[in-house]
Amino acid sequence: MHPNLYSGVNGQYAGFDGRVHRVEGAQRAQYANFSGWDVYRSQLQLVTWLDAKTGSDIAQSLFNQATRNGGEWDRWTHNAGGTHVMNGDPAAPALAAIHAFGGTQFRARQALASLVHASSQVSARDRSDTGCGVACIGQRPALDQWLSLHYIAAKSNSWDGATETLESVTADFGLAMLATRLGDQETARTYLARSDWWRNVFNPAATPEGGYVQDRNADGTWPPFDPSDNDTFVEGSGAQYLWMLPFNVRGLADALGGNDKTNRRLDAFFHHADGSWALTKAGGLHSELDNEPSIGSPWIYEFAGQPHRTQETILEVLDTLWSNKPEGIPGNDDLGAMSSWYVWSAMGLYPGIPGRAELLLSSPLFSRVAVHRPGGDLAIEVDRQGVGSRYIEAMKVNGKASTATYLPESVALHGGRLRQTLSTTHDTQWGMAAGDAPPSFPPPR
């Protein structure tokens, strides 16, 4: 699941500028071939969690590439050059995630400064429509609109406006988290405020059934909208992209009308009208759990007081969409993006909040999991109360009872002991209180 090592002789590597360079300082190797749009969601977190030094080298490699490319961070680098493929600015949440999971041995302050400059100073390439939609050449396509309108409009120099807006708020949230860890509170406040700009493309009256994130015209009006339509979103539909706000799910749930309405929307998203599962190839109104825009959505239930729904949905995906056959990985693995999701989910964990190291909880496939890290081991033990047990009934963290549906960052970084009791029927109490939900990170009001 690693990016490919772009190997050379005696620590040398070719840069975007065509020259030969040498790794410096603590960096051991220069990595290349990053499908950034894919791997920022869970692959880089897993690699760094298991080997923080490799994560640090990956972060430094991305910074080196950007430095050799005039300060522009490419979305999909290949060997010594950029391809510009996909959308958003995935380097920002990628570096924030690496740092959060302990990969701190890279020039983080310089990298943050570079990313802040690229996200605040409009370049000619950001204004260009060359390569759009699949491969817009700018690092922040339509950045001029982002800074003036506070959203990317339906017509812009980007792939798709609403999608670009969601990716941009995720990138800005990542920069806010990285700045916080580096003690730059002014930058953190600025970018946390920018991460709330998703509200500018949330139309509460998008459909009679409720609100959606959708394209918006530059004059503020809303064009016609069909949530099942894949034409105005990148590799997905409006219904699938609605849930791609993992850093402020509480804000999204409130915008949808509260927990009950959110859970009903999720139930309809993962199921057909007859109650059967709709996990992939079920149409634009349903989940597509073989591709990145949908893979974080099962954990949304935990923010809305229904953790047992997360547990049963994740296990259904693992049981039915994945297998030990040649075609056993659903969709494209995308340099480890999908298989890392499986590894996390099989452990009953997920790094669902970009740029942070809280681990959302589900039901492990195994009775025992051990993760060895220099900062401290994580041990997970599972007691099953019968065949087919899949619902968390009780849990202890380091010997203390807990009803939280996530593990704090300290456990990911320093280890701990997790003991779960699983039952065949879901408990009506565990993890359902408001205080049990994973954190959300709205800007201060």
Backbone hydrogen bonds in HBPLUS format (Angstrom, degrees):
<---DONOR---> <-ACCEPTOR-->    atom                        ^
c    i                          cat <-CA-CA->   ^        H-A-AA   ^      H-
h    n   atom  resd res      DA  || num        DHA   H-A  angle D-A-AA Bond
n    s   type  num  typ     dist DA aas  dist angle  dist       angle   num
A0032-ALA N   A0004-ASN O   2.95 MM  28  5.62 165.4  1.97 164.8 169.5     1
A0007-SER N   A0005-LEU O   3.07 MM   2  5.49 117.2  2.49 108.3  91.6     2
A0012-GLN N   A0009-VAL O   3.06 MM   3  5.34 148.0  2.17 107.9 117.6     3
A0023-VAL N   A0011-GLY O   2.99 MM  12  5.65 159.8  2.03 153.6 157.0     4
A0013-TYR N   A0021-HIS O   2.69 MM   8  5.28 149.6  1.78 144.1 152.0     5
A0021-HIS N   A0013-TYR O   2.68 MM   8  5.28 172.2  1.69 161.9 164.1     6
A0015-GLY N   A0019-ARG O   2.93 MM   4  5.68 160.4  1.97 166.2 172.5     7
A0018-GLY N   A0015-GLY O   2.98 MM   3  5.40 164.0  2.00 117.4 120.0     8
A0027-GLN N   A0024-GLU O   3.23 MM   3  5.85 146.6  2.35 141.5 138.6     9
A0034-PHE N   A0077-THR O   3.13 MM  43  5.33 129.5  2.40 123.6 137.6    10
A0038-ASP N   A0035-SER O   2.89 MM   3  5.61 142.3  2.04 123.0 133.3    11
A0039-VAL N   A0035-SER O   3.04 MM   4  6.14 164.0  2.07 153.9 157.9    12
A0036-GLY N   A0075-ARG O   2.97 MM  39  5.27 131.3  2.22 156.6 170.1    13
A0040-TYR N   A0036-GLY O   3.30 MM   4  5.95 150.8  2.39 149.9 150.5    14
A0044-LEU N   A0039-VAL O   3.22 MM   5  5.97 169.7  2.23 156.7 153.8    15
A0046-LEU N   A0042-SER O   3.14 MM   4  6.31 156.2  2.20 144.2 149.7    16
A0047-VAL N   A0043-GLN O   3.01 MM   4  6.29 170.4  2.02 158.7 160.6    17
A0048-THR N   A0044-LEU O   3.01 MM   4  6.02 164.9  2.03 143.2 147.9    18
A0049-TRP N   A0045-GLN O   2.86 MM   4  5.92 156.3  1.91 145.5 152.9    19
A0050-LEU N   A0046-LEU O   3.05 MM   4  6.19 157.2  2.10 150.5 155.4    20
A0051-ASP N   A0047-VAL O   2.87 MM   4  5.95 138.5  2.05 142.0 154.5    21
A0054-THR N   A0051-ASP O   3.13 MM   3  5.53 121.2  2.49 106.7 119.8    22
A0055-GLY N   A0051-ASP O   3.12 MM   4  6.50 161.1  2.16 151.9 157.7    23
A0056-SER N   A0052-ALA O   2.89 MM   4  6.13 154.1  1.95 146.4 153.2    24
A0057-ASP N   A0053-LYS O   2.96 MM   4  6.24 156.2  2.02 146.2 152.5    25
A0058-ILE N   A0054-THR O   2.88 MM   4  6.17 150.7  1.96 151.0 159.5    26
A0059-ALA N   A0055-GLY O   3.01 MM   4  6.31 160.7  2.05 150.8 155.2    27
A0060-GLN N   A0056-SER O   2.91 MM   4  6.18 162.3  1.94 151.9 157.0    28
A0061-SER N   A0057-ASP O   2.79 MM   4  5.91 147.8  1.89 141.4 151.0    29
A0062-LEU N   A0058-ILE O   2.97 MM   4  6.28 156.4  2.03 151.3 156.2    30
A0063-PHE N   A0059-ALA O   3.04 MM   4  6.34 156.7  2.10 147.0 153.6    31
A0064-ASN N   A0060-GLN O   2.77 MM   4  6.02 156.8  1.82 149.0 156.0    32
A0065-GLN N   A0061-SER O   2.89 MM   4  6.14 160.2  1.93 150.3 155.3    33
A0066-ALA N   A0062-LEU O   3.02 MM   4  6.27 160.3  2.06 146.8 151.7    34
A0067-THR N   A0063-PHE O   2.85 MM   4  6.05 162.6  1.88 154.0 159.1    35
A0068-ARG N   A0064-ASN O   2.94 MM   4  6.16 161.0  1.97 153.7 158.1    36
A0069-ASN N   A0066-ALA O   2.94 MM   3  4.87 143.4  2.08  97.3 108.9    37
A0071-GLY N   A0066-ALA O   2.75 MM   5  4.85 144.8  1.87 150.3 146.8    38
A0072-GLU N   A0069-ASN O   3.40 MM   3  5.63 162.9  2.43 106.1 111.0    39
A0083-THR N   A0076-TRP O   3.05 MM   7  5.58 133.8  2.27 134.6 147.6    40
A0078-HIS N   A0081-GLY O   2.71 MM   3  5.43 169.0  1.72 166.6 170.6    41
A0081-GLY N   A0078-HIS O   2.96 MM   3  5.43 170.1  1.97 134.5 136.3    42
A0086-MET N   A0134-VAL O   2.89 MM  48  5.47 135.0  2.10 163.1 177.2    43
A0092-ALA N   A0089-ASP O   3.23 MM   3  6.24 154.0  2.30 129.2 132.5    44
A0094-ALA N   A0090-PRO O   3.00 MM   4  6.01 150.2  2.09 149.3 158.8    45
A0095-LEU N   A0091-ALA O   2.95 MM   4  6.02 168.4  1.96 149.5 150.8    46
A0096-ALA N   A0092-ALA O   3.15 MM   4  6.30 159.9  2.20 147.6 153.8    47
A0097-ALA N   A0093-PRO O   2.91 MM   4  5.95 152.6  1.99 141.0 147.7    48
A0098-ILE N   A0094-ALA O   2.99 MM   4  6.25 164.0  2.02 152.3 156.6    49
A0099-HIS N   A0095-LEU O   3.02 MM   4  6.17 167.3  2.04 149.2 152.4    50
A0100-ALA N   A0096-ALA O   2.96 MM   4  6.09 155.2  2.02 142.3 149.7    51
A0101-PHE N   A0097-ALA O   3.00 MM   4  6.20 149.6  2.10 152.6 159.1    52
A0103-GLY N   A0098-ILE O   2.82 MM   5  5.10 150.1  1.91 158.1 148.1    53
A0102-GLY N   A0099-HIS O   3.17 MM   3  5.33 158.5  2.22 112.0 112.5    54
A0108-ALA N   A0106-PHE O   2.69 MM   2  5.44 130.5  1.93 114.0  97.6    55
A0111-ALA N   A0107-ARG O   2.90 MM   4  6.08 156.3  1.96 151.3 159.2    56
A0112-LEU N   A0108-ALA O   2.81 MM   4  5.99 161.2  1.85 152.0 156.6    57
A0113-ALA N   A0109-ARG O   2.99 MM   4  6.19 162.9  2.02 146.7 151.3    58
A0114-SER N   A0110-GLN O   2.97 MM   4  6.20 153.8  2.04 145.3 152.3    59
A0115-LEU N   A0111-ALA O   2.94 MM   4  6.22 161.9  1.98 154.2 158.5    60
A0116-VAL N   A0112-LEU O   2.83 MM   4  6.01 158.7  1.88 156.0 162.2    61
A0117-HIS N   A0113-ALA O   2.98 MM   4  6.13 160.0  2.02 145.2 150.5    62
A0118-ALA N   A0114-SER O   3.00 MM   4  6.24 161.8  2.03 147.9 152.9    63
A0119-SER N   A0115-LEU O   3.03 MM   4  6.16 135.3  2.24 138.8 150.0    64
A0119-SER N   A0116-VAL O   3.21 MM   3  5.14 130.2  2.47  93.6 106.7    65
A0120-SER N   A0117-HIS O   3.21 MM   3  5.27 163.7  2.24 105.6 110.4    66
A0121-GLN N   A0117-HIS O   2.95 MM   4  5.75 138.3  2.13 157.2 161.0    67
A0126-ASP N   A0123-SER O   3.09 MM   3  5.12 124.6  2.41  94.8 108.8    68
A0127-ARG N   A0123-SER O   3.30 MM   4  6.69 138.2  2.49 140.6 151.1    69
A0127-ARG N   A0124-ALA O   3.21 MM   3  5.20 130.8  2.47  92.9 105.6    70
A0128-SER N   A0125-ARG O   3.16 MM   3  4.90 147.5  2.27  94.1 103.8    71
A0142-ALA N   A0126-ASP O   2.95 MM  16  5.52 155.2  2.01 152.9 146.1    72
A0132-CYS N   A0129-ASP O   3.12 MM   3  5.34 159.8  2.16 120.4 126.0    73
A0137-ILE N   A0130-THR O   3.24 MM   7  6.17 145.3  2.36 164.2 165.5    74
A0135-ALA N   A0131-GLY O   2.87 MM   4  4.65 152.2  1.95 149.3 140.5    75
A0143-LEU N   A0140-ARG O   2.99 MM   3  5.35 121.9  2.34 154.2 144.5    76
A0145-GLN N   A0142-ALA O   3.02 MM   3  5.44 125.4  2.32 107.8 120.1    77
A0146-TRP N   A0142-ALA O   3.13 MM   4  6.51 159.4  2.18 149.0 155.3    78
A0147-LEU N   A0143-LEU O   2.99 MM   4  6.20 157.0  2.04 153.6 157.2    79
A0148-SER N   A0144-ASP O   3.14 MM   4  6.23 137.5  2.33 136.7 147.8    80
A0148-SER N   A0145-GLN O   3.17 MM   3  5.09 126.9  2.47  94.1 108.1    81
A0149-LEU N   A0145-GLN O   2.68 MM   4  5.32 152.7  1.75 145.5 155.1    82
A0150-HIS N   A0146-TRP O   3.10 MM   4  4.65 128.8  2.38 107.2 120.3    83
A0154-ALA N   A0216-ARG O   2.81 MM  62  5.37 145.0  1.93 135.2 141.0    84
A0164-GLU N   A0160-ASP O   2.84 MM   4  5.84 157.9  1.89 149.6 157.0    85
A0165-THR N   A0161-GLY O   2.88 MM   4  6.10 148.6  1.97 147.3 156.5    86
A0166-LEU N   A0162-ALA O   3.03 MM   4  6.37 159.3  2.08 150.9 154.8    87
A0167-GLU N   A0163-THR O   2.96 MM   4  6.25 163.5  1.99 157.4 162.0    88
A0168-SER N   A0164-GLU O   2.86 MM   4  5.94 147.3  1.96 141.5 151.2    89
A0169-VAL N   A0165-THR O   2.94 MM   4  6.25 155.0  2.01 153.4 158.9    90
A0170-THR N   A0166-LEU O   3.15 MM   4  6.32 152.9  2.23 142.0 149.3    91
A0171-ALA N   A0167-GLU O   2.95 MM   4  6.18 155.0  2.01 144.2 151.1    92
A0172-ASP N   A0168-SER O   2.88 MM   4  6.11 159.6  1.92 148.4 153.9    93
A0173-PHE N   A0169-VAL O   2.88 MM   4  6.02 150.7  1.96 141.3 149.3    94
A0174-GLY N   A0170-THR O   2.95 MM   4  6.19 158.3  2.00 146.8 152.7    95
A0175-LEU N   A0171-ALA O   3.00 MM   4  6.36 154.5  2.07 147.9 154.4    96
A0176-ALA N   A0172-ASP O   2.95 MM   4  6.21 150.2  2.04 143.2 151.5    97
A0177-MET N   A0173-PHE O   2.96 MM   4  6.30 154.3  2.03 153.7 160.0    98
A0178-LEU N   A0174-GLY O   2.95 MM   4  6.21 163.2  1.98 153.5 158.1    99
A0179-ALA N   A0175-LEU O   2.88 MM   4  5.95 161.8  1.91 147.2 152.7   100
A0180-THR N   A0176-ALA O   2.97 MM   4  6.12 150.0  2.06 139.6 147.9   101
A0181-ARG N   A0177-MET O   3.07 MM   4  6.35 159.6  2.11 150.1 154.1   102
A0182-LEU N   A0178-LEU O   3.10 MM   4  6.34 137.2  2.30 141.2 153.0   103
A0182-LEU N   A0179-ALA O   3.15 MM   3  5.05 127.8  2.44  92.4 106.3   104
A0184-ASP N   A0179-ALA O   2.87 MM   5  4.98 151.1  1.95 153.3 149.0   105
A0183-GLY N   A0180-THR O   3.10 MM   3  5.13 162.1  2.14 104.4 109.3   106
A0188-ALA N   A0184-ASP O   3.05 MM   4  6.26 158.0  2.10 147.6 154.6   107
A0189-ARG N   A0185-GLN O   2.89 MM   4  6.09 159.9  1.94 150.2 153.8   108
A0190-THR N   A0186-GLU O   3.07 MM   4  6.30 162.8  2.10 148.9 153.6   109
A0191-TYR N   A0187-THR O   2.98 MM   4  6.17 168.7  2.00 157.7 159.7   110
A0192-LEU N   A0188-ALA O   2.89 MM   4  5.93 146.2  2.01 145.4 155.1   111
A0193-ALA N   A0189-ARG O   3.06 MM   4  6.16 155.2  2.12 143.8 149.8   112
A0194-ARG N   A0190-THR O   3.13 MM   4  6.44 150.6  2.22 138.0 146.3   113
A0195-SER N   A0191-TYR O   2.99 MM   4  6.15 137.8  2.18 135.2 145.6   114
A0196-ASP N   A0193-ALA O   3.14 MM   3  5.59 159.6  2.18 110.2 116.6   115
A0197-TRP N   A0194-ARG O   3.05 MM   3  5.51 164.9  2.07 119.2 121.3   116
A0199-ARG N   A0196-ASP O   3.26 MM   3  6.27 170.4  2.27 125.1 126.7   117
A0200-ASN N   A0197-TRP O   2.99 MM   3  5.57 158.8  2.03 115.7 121.8   118
A0201-VAL N   A0198-TRP O   3.03 MM   3  5.68 165.0  2.05 118.9 123.6   119
A0202-PHE N   A0199-ARG O   3.29 MM   3  4.96 164.9  2.31  97.3 100.9   120
A0214-GLN N   A0201-VAL O   2.84 MM  13  5.68 156.6  1.90 162.2 168.4   121
A0203-ASN N   A0212-TYR O   2.81 MM   9  5.57 161.4  1.84 166.8 160.7   122
A0206-ALA N   A0203-ASN O   3.12 MM   3  5.16 146.9  2.24 123.2 117.9   123
A0212-TYR N   A0203-ASN O   3.17 MM   9  5.57 148.5  2.28 135.7 139.3   124
A0207-THR N   A0210-GLY O   3.26 MM   3  5.33 140.8  2.42 134.9 145.5   125
A0210-GLY N   A0207-THR O   3.11 MM   3  5.33 147.4  2.22 104.7 113.9   126
A0217-ASN N   A0221-THR O   2.85 MM   4  5.34 157.9  1.90 166.3 169.4   127
A0220-GLY N   A0217-ASN O   2.98 MM   3  5.37 161.2  2.02 116.2 119.4   128
A0229-ASP N   A0226-ASP O   2.97 MM   3  5.45 166.5  1.99 122.6 126.9   129
A0239-ALA N   A0227-PRO O   2.92 MM  12  5.07 152.1  2.00 147.4 138.2   130
A0241-TYR N   A0237-SER O   2.95 MM   4  6.21 151.2  2.04 150.7 158.9   131
A0242-LEU N   A0238-GLY O   3.07 MM   4  6.05 128.3  2.35 140.3 151.1   132
A0244-MET N   A0241-TYR O   3.06 MM   3  5.32 171.5  2.07 118.3 120.4   133
A0248-ASN N   A0245-LEU O   3.23 MM   3  5.89 161.6  2.27 120.8 125.7   134
A0441-PHE N   A0247-PHE O   2.79 MM 194  5.83 154.2  1.86 153.1 161.3   135
A0252-LEU N   A0248-ASN O   3.15 MM   4  6.55 153.8  2.22 145.3 152.8   136
A0253-ALA N   A0249-VAL O   2.78 MM   4  5.99 169.5  1.79 160.1 162.0   137
A0254-ASP N   A0250-ARG O   2.99 MM   4  6.16 158.6  2.04 147.3 153.0   138
A0255-ALA N   A0251-GLY O   3.01 MM   4  6.19 150.8  2.10 139.7 148.0   139
A0256-LEU N   A0252-LEU O   2.92 MM   4  6.23 136.9  2.11 145.8 158.4   140
A0256-LEU N   A0253-ALA O   3.17 MM   3  5.03 126.8  2.47  90.2 104.1   141
A0258-GLY N   A0253-ALA O   2.82 MM   5  5.26 161.2  1.86 148.2 144.7   142
A0257-GLY N   A0254-ASP O   3.05 MM   3  5.11 154.7  2.12 101.0 109.0   143
A0262-THR N   A0258-GLY O   3.02 MM   4  6.15 156.2  2.07 150.6 158.2   144
A0263-ASN N   A0259-ASN O   2.81 MM   4  5.99 164.4  1.84 158.7 161.8   145
A0264-ARG N   A0260-ASP O   3.03 MM   4  6.26 153.2  2.11 145.5 152.9   146
A0265-ARG N   A0261-LYS O   2.95 MM   4  6.15 155.6  2.01 145.7 152.4   147
A0266-LEU N   A0262-THR O   2.92 MM   4  6.22 155.2  1.98 148.2 155.4   148
A0267-ASP N   A0263-ASN O   2.85 MM   4  6.07 159.6  1.90 147.8 153.3   149
A0268-ALA N   A0264-ARG O   3.07 MM   4  6.29 160.2  2.11 147.5 151.8   150
A0269-PHE N   A0265-ARG O   2.96 MM   4  6.14 136.6  2.15 138.6 151.3   151
A0269-PHE N   A0266-LEU O   3.00 MM   3  4.82 122.0  2.35  91.8 107.7   152
A0270-PHE N   A0266-LEU O   3.01 MM   4  6.29 149.8  2.10 156.1 161.8   153
A0271-HIS N   A0267-ASP O   3.07 MM   4  5.99 119.8  2.45 139.5 153.7   154
A0287-SER N   A0269-PHE O   3.05 MM  18  5.81 145.8  2.17 149.8 146.6   155
A0278-ALA N   A0270-PHE O   2.74 MM   8  5.04 157.8  1.79 133.3 128.5   156
A0272-HIS N   A0276-SER O   2.74 MM   4  5.38 159.4  1.78 155.7 163.1   157
A0275-GLY N   A0272-HIS O   2.96 MM   3  5.33 163.1  1.99 115.8 119.6   158
A0289-LEU N   A0279-LEU O   2.87 MM  10  5.79 170.7  1.88 176.0 173.2   159
A0286-HIS N   A0283-GLY O   3.05 MM   3  5.77 166.3  2.07 124.6 128.9   160
A0291-ASN N   A0288-GLU O   3.19 MM   3  6.07 139.5  2.36 129.7 130.5   161
A0294-SER N   A0291-ASN O   3.30 MM   3  6.27 151.8  2.38 128.7 133.9   162
A0295-ILE N   A0292-GLU O   3.17 MM   3  5.32 141.9  2.32 108.3 118.7   163
A0297-SER N   A0294-SER O   2.96 MM   3  5.46 155.8  2.02 119.4 127.2   164
A0299-TRP N   A0296-GLY O   3.32 MM   3  6.07 147.1  2.44 118.7 125.9   165
A0300-ILE N   A0297-SER O   3.00 MM   3  5.42 162.1  2.03 117.3 123.1   166
A0302-GLU N   A0299-TRP O   3.05 MM   3  5.66 142.4  2.20 113.3 122.1   167
A0303-PHE N   A0300-ILE O   3.02 MM   3  5.53 138.9  2.20 114.0 124.1   168
A0304-ALA N   A0301-TYR O   2.94 MM   3  5.10 141.4  2.09 102.2 114.2   169
A0306-GLN N   A0301-TYR O   3.03 MM   5  5.08 169.7  2.04 142.4 139.7   170
A0309-ARG N   A0306-GLN O   3.03 MM   3  5.62 143.4  2.16 115.2 124.6   171
A0310-THR N   A0307-PRO O   3.07 MM   3  5.12 119.4  2.45  96.6 111.3   172
A0311-GLN N   A0307-PRO O   3.06 MM   4  6.43 160.5  2.10 151.9 156.7   173
A0312-GLU N   A0308-HIS O   3.03 MM   4  6.24 166.1  2.05 148.6 151.0   174
A0313-THR N   A0309-ARG O   3.00 MM   4  6.00 155.6  2.06 143.5 150.7   175
A0314-ILE N   A0310-THR O   2.92 MM   4  6.02 172.5  1.93 158.8 160.8   176
A0315-LEU N   A0311-GLN O   3.17 MM   4  6.26 168.5  2.18 147.6 151.1   177
A0316-GLU N   A0312-GLU O   3.02 MM   4  6.08 148.0  2.13 136.8 145.6   178
A0317-VAL N   A0313-THR O   2.99 MM   4  6.27 154.7  2.05 150.3 156.8   179
A0318-LEU N   A0314-ILE O   2.95 MM   4  6.25 164.0  1.97 155.1 159.3   180
A0319-ASP N   A0315-LEU O   2.89 MM   4  5.95 151.4  1.97 143.0 151.0   181
A0320-THR N   A0316-GLU O   2.94 MM   4  5.94 148.7  2.04 145.9 152.9   182
A0321-LEU N   A0317-VAL O   2.93 MM   4  5.33 157.7  1.98 139.2 146.4   183
A0323-SER N   A0328-GLY O   3.17 MM   5  4.31 147.8  2.28 113.2 119.6   184
A0328-GLY N   A0325-LYS O   2.78 MM   3  4.68 149.3  1.88 123.5 120.7   185
A0337-ALA N   A0333-ASP O   2.90 MM   4  5.82 114.5  2.34 153.1 170.4   186
A0338-MET N   A0333-ASP O   3.20 MM   5  4.88 166.3  2.22 130.0 134.2   187
A0337-ALA N   A0334-ASP O   3.21 MM   3  5.38 158.8  2.26 106.8 113.2   188
A0340-SER N   A0336-GLY O   2.93 MM   4  5.66 150.5  2.02 137.1 144.4   189
A0341-TRP N   A0337-ALA O   3.37 MM   4  6.48 148.4  2.48 129.9 137.7   190
A0342-TYR N   A0338-MET O   3.10 MM   4  6.52 149.4  2.19 145.3 153.4   191
A0343-VAL N   A0339-SER O   2.98 MM   4  6.31 158.6  2.03 147.6 152.6   192
A0344-TRP N   A0340-SER O   2.94 MM   4  6.19 172.9  1.94 158.8 159.5   193
A0345-SER N   A0341-TRP O   2.91 MM   4  6.03 167.9  1.92 150.4 154.5   194
A0346-ALA N   A0342-TYR O   2.75 MM   4  5.87 156.5  1.81 155.0 161.1   195
A0347-MET N   A0343-VAL O   3.23 MM   4  6.47 140.2  2.40 141.6 150.9   196
A0347-MET N   A0344-TRP O   3.05 MM   3  5.29 131.2  2.30 101.1 114.1   197
A0349-LEU N   A0344-TRP O   2.99 MM   5  5.16 171.7  2.00 144.0 142.2   198
A0348-GLY N   A0345-SER O   2.90 MM   3  4.82 147.7  2.01  98.1 108.6   199
A0365-LEU N   A0346-ALA O   2.87 MM  19  5.22 170.8  1.88 147.5 148.0   200
A0362-SER N   A0348-GLY O   2.85 MM  14  4.30 155.3  1.91 119.5 118.9   201
A0350-TYR N   A0360-LEU O   2.94 MM  10  4.97 114.1  2.38 135.6 143.1   202
A0360-LEU N   A0350-TYR O   2.74 MM  10  4.97 157.5  1.79 155.4 147.8   203
A0356-ARG N   A0353-ILE O   3.14 MM   3  5.68 144.9  2.27 145.7 142.9   204
A0359-LEU N   A0407-LEU O   3.05 MM  48  5.05 158.1  2.10 138.6 145.5   205
A0407-LEU N   A0359-LEU O   2.77 MM  48  5.05 153.9  1.84 138.9 147.4   206
A0361-LEU N   A0405-THR O   3.01 MM  44  5.47 157.7  2.06 148.1 141.5   207
A0382-VAL N   A0367-SER O   2.89 MM  15  4.76 153.1  1.96 145.0 141.2   208
A0369-VAL N   A0380-ILE O   2.86 MM  11  4.92 155.1  1.92 142.3 147.5   209
A0380-ILE N   A0369-VAL O   2.78 MM  11  4.92 166.5  1.80 153.0 155.4   210
A0371-VAL N   A0378-LEU O   2.86 MM   7  5.11 163.3  1.89 153.5 158.7   211
A0378-LEU N   A0371-VAL O   2.91 MM   7  5.11 157.4  1.96 146.3 153.2   212
A0376-GLY N   A0373-ARG O   3.06 MM   3  5.31 157.3  2.11 110.5 117.7   213
A0416-GLY N   A0377-ASP O   2.88 MM  39  6.38 142.1  2.02 136.3 142.3   214
A0379-ALA N   A0416-GLY O   2.94 MM  37  6.36 162.2  1.97 161.6 167.4   215
A0418-LEU N   A0379-ALA O   2.77 MM  39  6.07 168.3  1.78 168.1 171.8   216
A0381-GLU N   A0418-LEU O   2.83 MM  37  6.29 157.5  1.88 160.4 168.2   217
A0420-GLN N   A0381-GLU O   2.88 MM  39  6.35 160.3  1.92 162.4 167.6   218
A0383-ASP N   A0420-GLN O   2.80 MM  37  6.19 166.0  1.82 163.8 168.6   219
A0422-LEU N   A0383-ASP O   2.77 MM  39  6.08 165.0  1.79 160.6 165.4   220
A0385-GLN N   A0422-LEU O   2.82 MM  37  5.98 155.5  1.88 158.8 166.4   221
A0389-SER N   A0386-GLY O   3.26 MM   3  5.69 141.4  2.41 137.7 132.9   222
A0390-ARG N   A0423-SER O   2.95 MM  33  5.96 141.1  2.11 142.9 137.5   223
A0391-TYR N   A0423-SER O   3.03 MM  32  5.18 171.8  2.04 154.6 154.5   224
A0423-SER N   A0391-TYR O   2.74 MM  32  5.18 155.7  1.80 146.3 152.6   225
A0393-GLU N   A0421-THR O   2.70 MM  28  5.50 174.2  1.71 165.2 166.9   226
A0421-THR N   A0394-ALA O   2.89 MM  27  5.13 165.0  1.91 147.8 146.5   227
A0402-SER N   A0395-MET O   2.87 MM   7  5.59 156.7  1.92 147.3 146.4   228
A0396-LYS N   A0419-ARG O   2.85 MM  23  5.17 152.5  1.92 147.0 155.9   229
A0419-ARG N   A0396-LYS O   2.91 MM  23  5.17 164.8  1.93 152.4 156.7   230
A0397-VAL N   A0400-LYS O   2.81 MM   3  5.29 156.8  1.86 151.0 147.8   231
A0400-LYS N   A0397-VAL O   3.14 MM   3  5.29 168.6  2.16 110.6 113.5   232
A0398-ASN N   A0417-ARG O   2.68 MM  19  4.81 169.3  1.69 151.0 154.6   233
A0405-THR N   A0436-ASP O   2.93 MM  31  5.78 170.2  1.94 155.3 152.0   234
A0411-VAL N   A0408-PRO O   3.05 MM   3  5.78 145.2  2.17 119.2 126.7   235
A0413-LEU N   A0409-GLU O   3.10 MM   4  6.36 154.1  2.16 154.4 162.0   236
A0414-HIS N   A0410-SER O   2.74 MM   4  5.59 154.2  1.80 143.7 151.4   237
A0415-GLY N   A0411-VAL O   2.77 MM   4  4.54 137.8  1.95 126.7 130.2   238
A0432-MET N   A0429-GLN O   3.24 MM   3  5.72 169.2  2.26 136.8 134.6   239
A0436-ASP N   A0433-ALA O   2.93 MM   3  5.27 156.8  1.98 111.3 119.1   240
A0437-ALA N   A0434-ALA O   3.36 MM   3  5.78 161.4  2.40 110.4 115.3   241
